[in-house]
Amino acid sequence: MAKPLHPIYNLQFALVCLSSLLFSASFNMLIPELPAYLSSIGGAEYKGLIIALFTLTAGISRPFSGRLTDTIGRVPIMAVGSIVCFICGFLYPVLGTVSGFLFLRLIHGFSTGFKPTATAAYVADIVPRERWGEALGFHGLCFSTGLAIGPAIGSTIRLYFSLNALFYTSSLFALMSIVILMNMKETLQIRQKFSFAILKISRRDIIAPEVLPAAIVTFLSYIAYGAILTLIPDWGAHLGIVNKGLFFMVFTIASLVIRFVAGKASDRYGRIHVINTGLVLLAISLTIVGYADTFAGLMAGAAVYGVATGILSPALNAWTVDMSHPEYRGKAMATMYISLEAGIGLGALLSGWYYQDVIARIPMVMYVTAGITVLALIYMALRSKRNNNRNAEIVL
């Protein structure tokens, strides 16, 4: 008689997914409107820093969030991320200078430095190993739903109300995420009370070397995302798109459609095959976006990009968990997210530096990021070849 499947779709799992949806909508609803806002207050030349500063502090905070996740608990660290979003939403209207805005982008980055790290560890705690891909895929679907509705809601509020109303709505979504977290059960069995001694980080606490392969692929594949976050609002406006969140909505809806299936596929057919498929589609999508000179072409690129990221994200997350040590799962997820933030930050910084408000340069940025994605495919091929040679030597 077959062993019944573990009931992963329970109240705990539903709560963590809903909290992530609200959290991702909170910070992402601001993205499409921030480039124009920064220009309006005299900081057009700093557009590349909108994402770069955000990801800088997110990356810096990852070792600390990973350490805290493994010591004081998953739920408190998730709460820290949502609280930062809640506070920053109220401060954007107050700090209305270029320097104040850039400072807030630095602070806001701590939100994604903390919450996703603890959330991934929490999901891995409550789901059996053989269904990690499926569970992380479904959670990613919920997180991506927030990423999809966030820009659409944000741009709509900006069109019909005001920018300040957008900032306050961002805080409201973060607050709802916090309320949900208050009703979640902690999963870390052995917990410590917080002390500043826990925050002392050594080199061994920063990177989990066992998950470096997943981290390298994550870094290379997310450089493109940093460029897209920085340039697509202007590229879309150039092609006549009024709602700047439309590109993000299309690519995220496409991602939602594929994520659940992709997570199950990685459990069944293996992480490597699924990751390679995602990388191929990612390179194709970036080429389409760069070549697009019409609304329809850009939306087609957005859809393919969404499918690619929907395939890659759950597979990379599950591959990271596969290679991690259970007692250092927080550090492992932090390592993966450090590489993700580094990729996004580098992509945003370099693309913004090269762009300089010259629309004709955007296609070249997309083609270069497609080439970087091909480098990730080459790395995967070389790694597989090395592993096959090693296995052959063992057999001999």
Summary of the structure (lengths in Angstrom):
residues: 396
radius of gyration: 20.2
end to end distance: 39.0
largest distance: 70.7
contacts: 1522
relative contact order: 0.16
helix: 84%
strand: 0%
